[in-house]
C-alpha cells in the first residue's frame, strides 16, 4: 500500500470508510462487540484472540466474495453497454 492511500484514509473512522458498504460496516461492529462481550465475560485473552482472528478470516472471505461479485457486475454492465445486442445465456427451466 502506498503512503498516499494510507494517509488519505487513516483519519477516517471505520463508519466513514464503510459508509457505502453497510454489510461490511455491520460485520466489523459485530466482531468488535463479540470481542468486548468475551472480555467482559472474563474469557482468557488467548481464546478472545482465537475467536476474533477466526471472525476476521471469515470477514476476509466475505470481503473477497463481495469484491469478486462487484467486479463481475461491472464487467457484465460494461459488456452490455458496449454490445447492447449481446444475448444472455442462461439455463432453461
C-alpha positions as CSV (number, residue, x, y, z in Angstrom):
1,X,0.0,0.0,0.0
2,X,1.4,3.4,-0.9
3,X,1.7,6.3,1.5
4,X,-1.0,8.3,-0.3
5,X,-3.7,5.7,0.3
6,X,-2.7,5.3,4.0
7,X,-2.7,9.0,4.8
8,X,-5.9,9.8,3.0
9,X,-7.9,7.1,4.8
10,X,-6.0,7.0,8.1
11,X,-8.0,9.7,9.7
12,X,-11.5,8.5,8.7
13,X,-13.5,6.4,11.1
14,X,-14.5,2.9,10.1
15,X,-18.1,4.1,9.8
16,X,-16.9,6.8,7.3
17,X,-14.8,4.4,5.4
18,X,-17.5,1.8,5.1
19,X,-20.4,4.2,4.7
20,X,-21.1,2.8,1.2
21,X,-20.9,-0.8,2.4
22,X,-23.3,-1.3,5.3
23,X,-22.9,-5.1,5.4
24,X,-19.1,-4.8,5.9
25,X,-19.6,-2.0,8.5
26,X,-22.0,-4.1,10.5
27,X,-19.7,-7.1,10.4
28,X,-16.9,-5.0,11.8
29,X,-19.1,-3.8,14.6
30,X,-20.2,-7.4,15.3
31,X,-16.6,-8.5,15.6
32,X,-15.9,-5.6,18.0
33,X,-19.0,-6.4,20.0
34,X,-18.0,-10.1,20.2
35,X,-14.6,-9.2,21.5
36,X,-16.0,-6.8,24.1
37,X,-18.5,-9.3,25.3
38,X,-15.9,-12.1,25.6
39,X,-13.6,-9.8,27.6
40,X,-16.5,-8.7,29.8
41,X,-17.3,-12.4,30.5
42,X,-13.7,-12.9,31.6
43,X,-12.8,-15.2,28.7
44,X,-9.0,-15.7,28.5
45,X,-7.1,-13.4,26.2
46,X,-5.8,-16.4,24.1
47,X,-9.4,-17.5,23.4
48,X,-10.6,-14.0,22.7
49,X,-7.7,-13.6,20.2
50,X,-8.5,-17.0,18.6
51,X,-12.2,-16.2,18.2
52,X,-11.5,-12.7,16.9
53,X,-8.9,-13.9,14.4
54,X,-11.4,-16.5,13.1
55,X,-14.1,-13.9,12.6
56,X,-11.6,-11.7,10.8
57,X,-10.8,-14.6,8.5
58,X,-14.5,-15.0,7.8
59,X,-14.7,-11.3,7.1
60,X,-11.8,-11.5,4.7
61,X,-13.5,-14.3,2.7
62,X,-16.7,-12.2,2.7
63,X,-14.8,-9.2,1.5
64,X,-13.1,-11.1,-1.3
65,X,-16.5,-12.5,-2.4
66,X,-18.0,-9.0,-2.4
67,X,-15.2,-7.7,-4.5
68,X,-15.5,-10.5,-7.0
69,X,-19.2,-10.0,-7.3
70,X,-18.8,-6.3,-7.8
71,X,-16.2,-6.8,-10.5
72,X,-18.4,-9.4,-12.2
73,X,-21.3,-7.0,-12.1
74,X,-19.2,-4.2,-13.5
75,X,-17.9,-6.4,-16.3
76,X,-21.4,-7.5,-17.2
77,X,-22.6,-3.9,-17.3
78,X,-19.6,-2.9,-19.4
79,X,-20.3,-5.7,-21.9
80,X,-23.9,-4.8,-22.1
81,X,-23.1,-1.1,-22.7
82,X,-20.5,-2.0,-25.4
83,X,-22.7,-4.5,-27.1
84,X,-26.4,-4.0,-26.3
85,X,-27.4,-6.8,-28.7
86,X,-25.5,-9.4,-26.7
87,X,-27.7,-12.2,-25.6
88,X,-27.7,-13.5,-22.1
89,X,-27.0,-17.2,-21.9
90,X,-28.8,-18.9,-19.1
91,X,-30.2,-22.3,-18.3
92,X,-33.7,-23.1,-19.5
93,X,-36.1,-24.0,-16.7
